[in-house]
Amino acid sequence: PETWQEILYANPAMRGVHWDLAAPEAWVSAWCAARGVPCLALTPEFQRVADGGGPPLHYRHDGHWTEDGHALAGRAVAQFLLDLGWLNQ
């Protein structure tokens, strides 16, 4: 939340808009569920690492993933594909 506030502070034009940060992932998850498409929501894993005091996963100035964020996402996607049997170890 504090990083999001910094992003809003740095981008005044964004302040007058209501941002539902969970909406894009929720929309994709719902779309996938309705069509029986396997889908991986990354937010829970990012939140777990952030809550555990892990390294920064997003750059403070723009919200993009850091190197650690990309690595976390890569590991999560690889495990997801392994669990589905779509990737060999």
Secondary structure, DSSP 4 states (H G I P E B T S, - for coil): -HHHHHHHHH-GGGTTS---TTHHHHHHHHHHHHHT------HHHHHHHHHTT----B-TTT--B-HHHHHHHHHHHHHHHHHHT-S--
